[in-house]
C-alpha cells in the first residue's frame, strides 16, 4: 500500500501556523519544537525555510503589517490619509495584540514594514513637510498606534470596590472593565484627533509665518 502523501511544507504554512500559535497562546508559546509538532513535521525541516525562530517571528510580524491598509495615501489629503492609515493599523494590531512587542522595535529588515514606512514618509514629504518633521510625525503615529494596542487601560483596574475606598476620584474604576472596549477605543480616537488637529494647526502656523517672512 502506498504511503499517504505528506502535505508540502512551505514558508507560508510555517508562518500561518506560527501566527495562529502566537495569536492563541502568546509569544512564549512559540518554539521550533512546538511549531514542528503543530505542522506534523520533524523539527529540522523547519530550518530548511527559516534559519532561526527569530526569522519566523519576523515573518509573522511582517504578515500582520501587510494587513494594514495604505489605500488612502495618494487618494486623500495627507491628514485624512494619516487618519485612515492609523485606524487600519490600530485595528490590525488590536486583532493581533501578542505580536505588538515584536513590532514595537521598529521595521528592522521586514519588507511590509519597510514598505509601509516608505509610503507614509513619502506622503508626508510630498505634502510639504520637512524631512526631519516627517520622521517625527511617522514616529509619533507609531507611538500612538502601538501604545494603544499594547494593553487595555480599563482592564488595568481591579474590579474590587473596596480597593478604591482610599481613592475618592476612582470610585467608578471597578466598572471600567465592563466598558473596556469603549474606553480604549475612545482614548485612541481622542489621541488621534488631537494629534491630527495639532499637526493641521502647525501647518497653518507655518504658512502664516512664511507669508509674514
C-alpha positions in Angstrom: 0.0 0.0 0.0 1.3 3.5 -0.9 2.2 5.7 2.0 -0.1 8.7 2.4 1.2 11.8 0.7 2.6 14.3 3.2 1.4 17.9 2.8 4.2 20.0 1.3 5.9 22.2 3.9 6.2 25.8 2.7 7.3 29.1 4.3 3.7 30.3 4.2 2.4 27.2 6.0 5.1 27.7 8.7 4.2 31.4 9.1 0.4 30.7 9.2 0.9 28.0 11.9 3.3 30.3 13.9 0.8 33.2 13.6 -2.1 31.1 14.9 0.0 29.8 17.8 1.1 33.3 18.8 -2.4 34.7 18.5 -3.8 31.9 20.6 -1.1 31.5 23.3 1.4 34.3 23.1 5.0 34.7 22.0 6.3 32.5 24.8 4.4 29.5 23.3 6.3 29.6 20.0 9.3 27.3 19.7 10.7 25.3 16.8 9.7 22.0 18.5 6.2 23.2 19.2 5.8 24.5 15.7 7.0 21.3 14.2 4.5 19.4 16.2 1.7 21.7 15.1 2.7 21.1 11.5 3.2 17.4 11.9 6.9 17.5 10.7 10.3 17.0 12.1 12.0 20.0 13.7 15.0 20.1 11.3 12.7 20.5 8.3 11.7 24.0 9.6 15.3 25.1 9.2 15.2 24.5 5.5 12.9 27.5 5.3 13.9 29.7 8.3 17.3 29.7 10.0 16.1 30.7 13.4 12.9 31.2 15.4 13.6 35.0 15.3 13.3 34.8 11.5 9.9 33.1 11.8 8.8 35.8 14.3 9.9 38.5 11.8 7.8 36.8 9.1 4.8 36.6 11.4 5.2 40.3 12.3 5.5 41.3 8.7 2.4 39.3 7.8 0.5 41.3 10.4 1.8 44.6 9.0 0.9 43.5 5.5 -2.8 43.6 6.6 -2.6 47.4 7.2 -4.4 49.4 4.5 -2.3 52.1 2.8 -5.0 52.8 0.3 -5.8 56.3 1.4 -2.3 57.6 0.6 -2.4 59.0 -2.9 -6.2 59.3 -2.9 -6.8 61.6 0.0 -5.1 64.7 1.6 -2.2 63.9 3.9 -4.2 64.4 7.1 -7.1 62.2 6.0 -4.7 59.6 4.8 -2.9 59.6 8.1 -6.1 59.2 10.0 -7.3 56.3 7.8 -4.0 54.5 7.9 -3.8 54.9 11.7 -7.2 53.4 12.2 -6.4 50.5 10.0 -3.0 50.0 11.7 -4.7 50.2 15.1 -7.4 47.7 14.2 -4.9 45.2 12.8 -2.7 45.4 16.0 -5.8 45.0 18.3 -6.6 41.9 16.3 -3.1 40.5 16.9 -2.0 42.0 20.3 0.5 39.3 21.0 2.7 40.4 18.1 2.8 44.1 19.2 6.0 43.7 21.3 7.9 42.4 18.2 6.6 45.3 16.1 7.4 47.9 18.8 11.1 47.5 18.0 10.6 49.0 14.5 10.6 47.7 11.0 14.0 46.1 11.0 14.5 44.3 7.7 10.9 43.3 7.3 9.6 44.1 3.7 6.0 45.0 4.5 7.0 47.2 7.4 9.7 49.0 5.4 7.2 49.5 2.5 4.7 51.0 5.0 7.2 53.3 6.4 8.3 54.4 2.9 4.7 55.2 1.9 3.9 57.2 5.0 7.2 59.1 4.9 6.9 59.7 1.2 3.3 61.0 1.6 4.4 63.5 4.3 7.3 64.7 2.2 5.0 65.1 -0.9 2.7 67.1 1.3 5.5 69.6 2.0 6.6 68.5 5.5 10.4 68.9 6.0 12.2 65.5 6.2 13.0 65.8 9.9 9.4 66.7 10.8 8.1 63.9 8.6 10.2 61.5 10.5 8.9 62.9 13.8 5.3 62.5 12.6 5.8 58.9 11.5 7.4 58.0 14.8 4.6 59.8 16.8 1.9 58.0 14.8 3.6 54.7 15.6 3.9 55.5 19.3 0.1 56.2 19.4 -0.9 53.1 17.5 1.4 50.6 19.1 1.0 52.0 22.5 -2.8 51.9 22.3 -2.6 48.2 21.3 -0.1 47.1 23.9 -2.7 46.7 26.6 -6.1 47.8 27.9 -6.1 50.9 30.2 -9.5 49.9 31.5 -8.6 46.3 32.3 -5.7 47.5 34.3 -8.0 48.4 37.2 -9.1 45.8 39.7 -12.8 45.2 40.0 -12.9 45.1 43.8 -14.8 48.3 45.0 -13.2 48.1 48.5 -9.8 48.8 46.9 -10.8 52.3 45.9 -12.2 53.5 49.3 -9.0 55.5 49.8 -9.1 57.0 46.3 -12.2 59.2 46.1 -11.8 60.1 42.5 -11.7 56.4 41.4 -15.0 55.2 42.7 -16.1 54.3 39.2 -12.9 52.4 38.4 -14.3 48.9 39.3 -16.8 49.3 36.4 -14.2 50.3 33.8 -13.6 46.6 32.8 -17.2 46.3 31.7 -16.7 49.1 29.2 -13.1 48.5 28.3 -13.7 48.4 24.5 -15.4 51.8 24.6 -12.8 53.3 26.9 -9.8 52.0 24.9 -11.3 52.9 21.5 -12.4 56.3 22.8 -9.0 57.0 24.1 -7.3 56.0 20.8 -9.8 58.2 18.8 -9.2 61.1 21.1 -5.5 60.8 20.8 -5.7 60.5 17.0 -8.0 63.6 16.8 -5.6 65.7 19.0 -2.6 64.6 17.1 -4.0 65.2 13.6 -5.6 68.5 14.6 -2.3 69.6 16.2 -0.5 68.8 13.0 -3.0 70.8 10.9 -2.7 73.8 13.3 1.1 73.5 13.0 0.8 73.6 9.2 -1.4 76.7 9.3 1.1 78.5 11.6 3.9 77.6 9.3 2.1 79.0 6.3 1.3 82.3 8.2 5.0 82.6 9.2 6.0 82.0 5.5 3.7 84.8 4.4 5.0 87.2 7.0 8.6 86.4 6.1 
